[in-house]
Amino acid sequence: MEDELVTFHVIEPGSTGRPTLFEVSMIVELDTRTGLQDCDQESWQHVIGHAKNLVAQHLDRAEIEPA
């Protein structure tokens, strides 16, 4: 399964609204991983879009449940 793990960075507004660097690791299907390695734009749009949603969910939860 490790060969399906992809780690990359996205910059999104953080909890203060300032640009923040997030490291995202996700398991992707083999064909998506191959597309990423081949610089396929559709594959990258798919994983980056999913990552942005995950970051937004994380920030929403952090706002509701302060540390």
C-alpha positions, 0 to 999 in steps of 0.5 A, spaced: 500 500 500 505 504 501 506 505 493 499 508 493 501 513 498 502 520 495 505 526 499 504 533 497 504 540 499 498 545 498 498 553 500 491 555 503 488 560 508 490 558 515 486 559 521 488 566 521 486 567 513 494 568 512 497 563 506 499 557 510 503 551 507 499 544 509 502 537 508 497 532 505 498 525 505 493 521 501 492 514 498 490 514 491 489 509 486 494 506 482 492 509 475 491 516 479 499 515 482 501 514 475 498 520 472 501 524 477 508 521 476 506 523 468 504 530 470 497 529 468 493 535 469 487 531 470 490 527 476 493 533 479 487 537 479 483 531 482 488 530 488 489 537 489 481 539 489 481 533 494 486 536 499 483 543 499 477 540 501 480 536 507 484 542 509 477 546 509 474 540 513 480 540 518 480 548 519 472 548 520 473 542 526 479 546 529 474 552 529 469 548 533 474 545 537 479 549 539 485 546 542 
